[in-house]
Amino acid sequence: MAQSSAEHYHQTIRDLSDRVVAAQKPIRILDAIQWDNRIREDFFRNGCREQPSVDRAYYAARSLGFDPEGLRGVFHAIERDTVRQLGQFNPVGKLLARMCREYQMAVRMLEARGTPEFGHLSEELYGSASDAFHAGDPSLADLGRLMADTLGNIDGSEVLAPEPRDIPAADAVAWLQQRLGDAFSDAGFPVRVLLDDGIVADAAAGADYLKIRHDAVFNHRDLRLLEVHEGWVHLGTTLNGQAQPVCTFLSKGPPSSTVTQEGLAILMEVIAFASYPSRLRKLSNRVRAIAMAEDGATFLDVFAFFGEQGMSEQDAYNHASRVFRGSTPELGPFTKDLSYNKGFIMLYNFLQLAVRKGRLDRIPLLFCGKSTLEDIPVLAQLVDEGLVVPPRFLPPQIRDLNGLAAWMCYGNFLGRLNLDRIEADYAHLV
């Protein structure tokens, strides 16, 4: 039987989407730029007084695992075929073409490891600490400083005492398996939580699993945060993207989707009451450190800054190396860690506007897959056309929007109040 025009159109999109998913597979940005244990060992052997021995030659000796020029050509060919087969103004075609261009830029960034161009391309993909949210508004660096002041006041309080970390990794796996298994069962997604001895972070989300480092220890607050951040958001958007029958590209996000995905994870931490001040302090200090590096601070300067924030030398090294990975100790930062706070602010503004305009139907679209905030209008159109299916998994706060809508109704008003005037009027109370 001859294929209908609609079936042919859907198959064309599916084929182009599958080509993008296959082409991006060898690109592993964080694996390609992180520093190995030898750099750490040498740094501490030298008494933390010398810059880490990382230069362009260090990166050149580490294969990317693919031919950069050839892979850029693959993405160029997909972009060309997308325009030829779907047209220049087709909404899906524009998304696919943009993804192809971004992946080409990501490849160029990895080729430029250890050079000034790496930092320039990083800013294009993830932003800069000097970026403002709107004309005349404070920048991300301003946000980092403001949060540091507020969190510093909270640190002086004895009410929020730190909780001991005494839950071993094996017990954490069992708890998270139960929680995530229950959360995803209604959507029909099997989720695995595994012990792993090959990851650097305490936890890392994969396609349908969450890995927990075998020697990590946790408290219940840590586990709740992992459930929300890594489980509900990172696993949730991946699995919803994998369930797309036509637009399979939603299962894999280009670098620009990082801002939306990490911002969404922080947003869910906050509205699920899973976050806490010391967590926010860590995120704001990363913004401050990137701002320092953009202004010329070296690795040693940033290492000292994290030490001044009360971190151990090991933790200070871990955080400083995040800032300079892919770069060198004196060339400027890799700016991905701006994504958390930048994405949170952008998504909070979006939620406020969606509630004010009565467009609550747009909010669940954030979970359709690895998308960006700018994609929301197109995703809404594609859902209407049957090219994108609504997300099968949604966190409880998004599945039932009553509470979120009520909170945002007040938030729209509270955001207009003069905080300086409030502080003056309420000073006698605190």
For each residue, the residues with C-beta under 8 A, 3 or more apart:
1:
2:
3: 7 8 11
4: 7 8
5: 8 9
6: 9 10
7: 3 4 10 11
8: 3 4 5 11 12
9: 5 6 12 13
10: 6 7 13 14 246 387
11: 3 7 8 14 15
12: 8 9 15 16 85 86
13: 9 10 16 17 86 92 246 247 387
14: 10 11 17 18 245 246 247 248
15: 11 12 18 19
16: 12 13 19 20 78 81 82 85 86 96
17: 13 14 20 21 96 246 247 248 249
18: 14 15 21 22 248
19: 15 16 22 23 78 81
20: 16 17 23 24 75 78 96 99 100 103 249 252
21: 17 18 24 25 248 249 251 252
22: 18 19 25
23: 19 20 71 74 75 78 103
24: 20 21 27 103 252 254
25: 21 22
26: 64 65 66 71
27: 24 66 71 103 106 107 110
28: 31 32 65
29: 32 33 106 109 110 255
30: 33 34 325
31: 28 34
32: 28 29 62 64 65 110 113 326
33: 29 30 59 110 113 325 326 334
34: 30 31 200 321 325
35: 39 40 52 54 321 325
36: 39 40
37: 40 41
38: 41 42
39: 35 36 42 43 52 53 54 58 321
40: 35 36 37 43 44 317 321
41: 37 38 44 45
42: 38 39 45 46 52 53
43: 39 40 46 48 50 52 317
44: 40 41 47 48 313 317
45: 41 42
46: 42 43 49 50
47: 44 50
48: 43 44 303 313 317
49: 46 300
50: 43 46 47 53
51: 298 299 300 329 330
52: 35 39 42 43 299 321 324 329
53: 39 42 50 58
54: 35 39 58 59 114 324 328 329
55: 58 59 114 328
56: 59 60 113 114 115 328
57: 60 61 114
58: 39 53 54 55 61 62 114
59: 33 54 55 56 62 113 114 326
60: 56 57 113 114
61: 57 58
62: 32 58 59
63:
64: 26 32 68 110 111
65: 26 28 32
66: 26 27 70 71
67: 70 71
68: 64 71 72 107 108 110 111
69: 72 73
70: 66 67 73 74
71: 23 26 27 66 67 68 74 75 107
72: 68 69 75 76 104 107 108
73: 69 70 76 77
74: 23 70 71 77 78
75: 20 23 71 72 78 79 100 101 103 104 107
76: 72 73 79 80 100 104
77: 73 74 80 81
78: 16 19 20 23 74 75 81 82 96 100
79: 75 76 82 83 96 97 100 101
80: 76 77 83 84
81: 16 19 77 78 84 85
82: 16 78 79 85 86 93 96 97 100
83: 79 80 86 87 88 93 97
84: 80 81
85: 12 16 81 82 93
86: 12 13 16 82 83 90 92 93 96
87: 83 90 93
88: 83 93
89: 93 94
90: 86 87 93 94
91: 94 95 378 381 382
92: 13 86 95 96 247 378 382 387
93: 82 83 85 86 87 88 89 90 96 97
94: 89 90 91 97 98 378
95: 91 92 98 99 249 375 378
96: 16 17 20 78 79 82 86 92 93 99 100 249
97: 79 82 83 93 94 100 101
98: 94 95 101 102 254
99: 20 95 96 102 103 249 254
100: 20 75 76 78 79 82 96 97 103 104
101: 75 79 97 98 104 105
102: 98 99 105 106 125 254 255 256
103: 20 23 24 27 75 99 100 106 107 254
104: 72 75 76 100 101 107 108
105: 101 102 108 109 121 124 125 255
106: 27 29 102 103 109 110 125 254 255
107: 27 68 71 72 75 103 104 110 111
108: 68 72 104 105 111 112 117 121
109: 29 105 106 112 113 117 118 121 122 125 326
110: 27 29 32 33 64 68 106 107 113 326
111: 64 68 107 108
112: 108 109 115 117 118 121
113: 32 33 56 59 60 109 110 118 326 327
114: 54 55 56 57 58 59 60 118 326 327 328 331
115: 56 112 118 331
116: 119 120 331 332
117: 108 109 112 120 121
118: 109 112 113 114 115 121 122 326 327 331 334
119: 116 122 123 327 331 332 333 334 335
120: 116 117 123 124
121: 105 108 109 112 117 118 124 125
122: 109 118 119 125 126 326 333 334 335 336
123: 119 120 126 127 128 335
124: 105 120 121
125: 102 105 106 109 121 122 255 256
126: 122 123 255 258 259 335 336 338 339
127: 123 131 140 259 335 338 339 342
128: 123 131 140 294 335 338
129: 139 140 141 144 287 290 291 294 335 338
130: 139 140 141 291 294
131: 127 128 139 140 338 342
132: 135 136 137 138 139
133: 137 138 345 346 349
134: 137
135: 132
136: 132
137: 132 133 134
138: 132 133 142 143 146
139: 129 130 131 132 142 143
140: 127 128 129 130 131 143 144 287 291 338 341 342
141: 129 130 144 145 287 288 291
142: 138 139 145 146
143: 138 139 140 146 147 284 287 341 345
144: 129 140 141 147 148 284 285 287 288 291 341
145: 141 142 148 149 288
146: 138 142 143 149 150
147: 143 144 150 151 280 281 284 341
148: 144 145 151 152 281 284 285 288
149: 145 146 152 153
150: 146 147 153 154
151: 147 148 154 155 277 280 281 284
152: 148 149 155 156
153: 149 150 156 157
154: 150 151 157 160 277
155: 151 152 277 281
156: 152 153
157: 153 154 160
158: 161
159:
160: 154 157 276 277
161: 158
162: 278
163: 219 220 221
164: 219
165: 217 218 219 222
166: 217 219
167: 171 172 175 217 218 219 220 222 223
168: 171 172 217
169: 172 173 195 212 213 214 215 216 217 218
170: 173 174 195
171: 167 168 174 175
172: 167 168 169 175 176 212 216 218 222 223 226
173: 169 170 176 177 193 194 195 212
174: 170 171 177 178
175: 167 171 172 178 179 223
176: 172 173 179 180 193 210 212 223 226 227 231
177: 173 174 180 181 191 192 193
178: 174 175 181 182
179: 175 176 182 183 223 227 231
180: 176 177 183 184 191 193 210 227 231 235
181: 177 178 184 185 191
182: 178 179 185
183: 179 180 227 231 232 393 395
184: 180 181 187 189 190 191 235 236 239 393
185: 181 182 188 189
186: 393
187: 184 239 392 393
188: 185 392
189: 184 185 208 239 243 392 393
190: 184 208
191: 177 180 181 184 208 209 210 231 235 239
192: 177 208 209 210
193: 173 176 177 180 209 210 212
194: 173 209 210 211 212
195: 169 170 173 211 212 214
196: 199 204 211 212 213 214
197: 213 214 215
198:
199: 196 203 204 211 213
200: 34 213
201: 204 213
202: 212 213 216 218 222 226
203: 199 210 211 212 213 216 226 230
204: 196 199 201 210 211 230
205: 209 210 211 230 231 234 235 238
206: 209 210 211
207: 238 239 242
208: 189 190 191 192 235 238 239 242
209: 191 192 193 194 205 206 235
210: 176 180 191 192 193 194 203 204 205 206 226 230 231 235
211: 194 195 196 199 203 204 205 206
212: 169 172 173 176 193 194 195 196 202 203 216
213: 169 196 197 199 200 201 202 203 216
214: 169 195 196 197
215: 169 197
216: 169 172 202 203 212 213
217: 165 166 167 168 169
218: 165 167 169 172 202 222 223 226
219: 163 164 165 166 167 222 223
220: 163 167 223 224
221: 163 224 225 274 276
222: 165 167 172 202 218 219 225 226
223: 167 172 175 176 179 218 219 220 226 227
224: 220 221 227 228 274
225: 221 222 228 229 269 274 275 276 279
226: 172 176 202 203 210 218 222 223 229 230 231
227: 176 179 180 183 223 224 230 231 232 274
228: 224 225 231 232 233 265 268 269 272 274 395
229: 225 226 232 233 234 265 266 268 269 274
230: 203 204 205 210 226 227 233 234 235 265
231: 176 179 180 183 191 205 210 226 227 228 234 235 236
232: 183 227 228 229 235 236 268 272 395
233: 228 229 230 236 237 261 264 265 268 395
234: 205 229 230 231 237 238 261 265
235: 180 184 191 205 208 209 210 230 231 232 238 239
236: 184 231 232 233 239 240 367 391 393 394 395
237: 233 234 240 241 261 264 367 368 369 370 371 391
238: 205 207 208 234 235 241 242 251 369 370
239: 184 187 189 191 207 208 235 236 242 243 392 393
240: 236 237 243 244 250 367 368 369 391 392 393
241: 237 238 244 248 250 251 252 368 369 370
242: 207 208 238 239 248 251
243: 189 239 240 389 392
244: 240 241 247 248 250 251 368 369 388 389
245: 14 248 389
246: 10 13 14 17 387 388
247: 13 14 17 92 244 250 369 382 387 388
248: 14 17 18 21 241 242 244 245 251
249: 17 20 21 95 96 99 252 369
250: 240 241 244 247 368 369 370 371 388
251: 21 238 241 242 244 248 369 370
252: 20 21 24 241 249 370
253: 256 257 258 261 369 370 371 372
254: 24 98 99 102 103 106 257
255: 29 102 105 106 125 126 258
256: 102 125 253 259 260 372
257: 253 254 260 261 370 371 372
258: 126 253 255 261 262 336 339 343
259: 126 127 256 262 263 338 339 342 343 346 372 373
260: 256 257 263 264 343 346 347 366 371 372 373
261: 233 234 237 253 257 258 264 265 339 343 370
262: 258 259 265 266 339 340 343
263: 259 260 266 267 339 340 341 342 343 344 345 346 347
264: 233 237 260 261 267 268 343 347 366
265: 228 229 230 233 234 261 262 268 269 340
266: 229 262 263 269 270 275 283 340 341 343 344
267: 263 264 270 271 343 344 347 348 351
268: 228 229 232 233 264 265 271 272 274 395 397
269: 225 228 229 265 266 272 274 275 279
270: 266 267 273 274 275 344
271: 267 268 397 404 407
272: 228 232 268 269 395 397
273: 270
274: 221 224 225 227 228 229 268 269 270
275: 225 266 269 270 279 280
276: 160 221 225 279 280
277: 151 154 155 160 280 281
278: 162 281 282
279: 225 269 275 276 282 283
280: 147 151 275 276 277 283 284
281: 147 148 151 155 277 278 284 285 309
282: 278 279 285 286 319
283: 266 279 280 286 287 337 340 341
284: 143 144 147 148 151 280 281 287 288 341
285: 144 148 281 282 288 289 305 306 309 319
286: 282 283 289 290 319 322 323 337 338 340
287: 129 140 141 143 144 283 284 290 291 337 338 341
288: 141 144 145 148 284 285 291 292 305
289: 285 286 292 293 297 302 305 306 319 320 323 333
290: 129 286 287 293 294 323 333 335 337 338
291: 129 130 140 141 144 287 288 294 295
292: 288 289 295 297 301 302 305
293: 289 290 296 297 298 302 323 324 332 333
294: 128 129 130 290 291 332 333 335
295: 291 292
296: 293
297: 289 292 293 301 302 305
298: 51 293 301 302 329 330
299: 51 52 302 303 320 321 323 324 329 330
300: 49 51 303 304 329
301: 292 297 298 304 305
302: 289 292 293 297 298 299 305 306 319 320 323 324
303: 48 299 300 306 307 316 317 320
304: 300 301 307 308 316
305: 285 288 289 292 297 301 302 308 309
306: 285 289 302 303 309 311 315 316 319 320
307: 303 304 311 313 316
308: 304 305
309: 281 285 305 306
310:
311: 306 307 315 316 319
312: 315 316
313: 44 48 307 316 317
314: 317 318
315: 306 311 312 318 319
316: 303 304 306 307 311 312 313 319 320
317: 40 43 44 48 303 313 314 320 321
318: 314 315 321 322
319: 282 285 286 289 302 306 311 315 316 322 323
320: 289 299 302 303 306 316 317 323 324
321: 34 35 39 40 52 299 317 318 324 325
322: 286 318 319 325 334 337
323: 286 289 290 293 299 302 319 320 333 334 337
324: 52 54 293 299 302 320 321 327 328 329 331 333 334
325: 30 33 34 35 321 322 334
326: 32 33 59 109 110 113 114 118 122 334
327: 113 114 118 119 324 331 332 333 334
328: 54 55 56 114 324 331
329: 51 52 54 298 299 300 324
330: 51 298 299
331: 114 115 116 118 119 324 327 328
332: 116 119 293 294 327
333: 119 122 289 290 293 294 323 324 327
334: 33 118 119 122 322 323 324 325 326 327 337
335: 119 122 123 126 127 128 129 290 294 338
336: 122 126 258 339
337: 283 286 287 290 322 323 334 340
338: 126 127 128 129 131 140 259 286 287 290 335 341 342
339: 126 127 258 259 261 262 263 336 342 343
340: 262 263 265 266 283 286 337 343 344
341: 140 143 144 147 263 266 283 284 287 338 344 345
342: 127 131 140 259 263 338 339 345 346
343: 258 259 260 261 262 263 264 266 267 339 340 346 347
344: 263 266 267 270 340 341 347 348
345: 133 143 263 341 342 348 349
346: 133 259 260 263 342 343 349 350 373
347: 260 263 264 267 343 344 350 351 366 373
348: 267 344 345 351 352
349: 133 345 346 352 353
350: 346 347 353 354 373 376
351: 267 347 348 354 355 363 404 408
352: 348 349 355 356 408 411 412 415
353: 349 350 356 357 359
354: 350 351 357 359 360 362 363
355: 351 352 358 360 404 405 408 409 412
356: 352 353 408 412
357: 353 354
358: 355
359: 353 354 362
360: 354 355 363 401 405
361: 364 365 380
362: 354 359 365 376 380
363: 351 354 360 366 398 401 404
364: 361 367 368 390 391 394 398 399
365: 361 362 368 371 376 379 380 383 390 391
366: 260 264 347 363 371 373 376 398
367: 236 237 240 364 391 393 394 395 398
368: 237 240 241 244 250 364 365 371 379 383 388 389 390 391
369: 237 238 240 241 244 247 249 250 251 253 391
370: 237 238 241 250 251 252 253 257 261
371: 237 250 253 257 260 365 366 368 375 376 379
372: 253 256 257 259 260 375
373: 259 260 346 347 350 366 376
374:
375: 95 371 372 378 379
376: 350 362 365 366 371 373 379 380
377: 380 381
378: 91 92 94 95 375 381 382
379: 365 368 371 375 376 382 383 388
380: 361 362 365 376 377 383 384
381: 91 377 378 384 385
382: 91 92 247 378 379 385 387 388
383: 365 368 379 380 386 387 388 389 390
384: 380 381
385: 381 382
386: 383
387: 10 13 92 246 247 382 383
388: 244 246 247 250 368 379 382 383
389: 243 244 245 368 383 392
390: 364 365 368 383
391: 236 237 240 364 365 367 368 369 394
392: 187 188 189 239 240 243 389
393: 183 184 186 187 189 236 239 240 367
394: 236 364 367 391 398 399
395: 183 228 232 233 236 268 272 367 398 399
396: 399 400
397: 268 271 272 400 401 403 404
398: 363 364 366 367 394 395 401 404
399: 364 394 395 396
400: 396 397 403
401: 360 363 397 398 404 405
402: 405 406
403: 397 400 406 407
404: 271 351 355 363 397 398 401 407 408
405: 355 360 401 402 408 409
406: 402 403 409 410
407: 271 403 404 410 411
408: 351 352 355 356 404 405 411 412
409: 355 405 406 412 413
410: 406 407 413 414
411: 352 407 408 414 415
412: 352 355 356 408 409 415 416
413: 409 410 416 417
414: 410 411 417
415: 352 411 412
416: 412 413
417: 413 414 421 422
418: 421 422
419: 422 423
420: 423 424
421: 417 418 424 425
422: 417 418 419 425 426
423: 419 420 426 427
424: 420 421 427
425: 421 422
426: 422 423 429 430
427: 423 424 430
428:
429: 426
430: 426 427
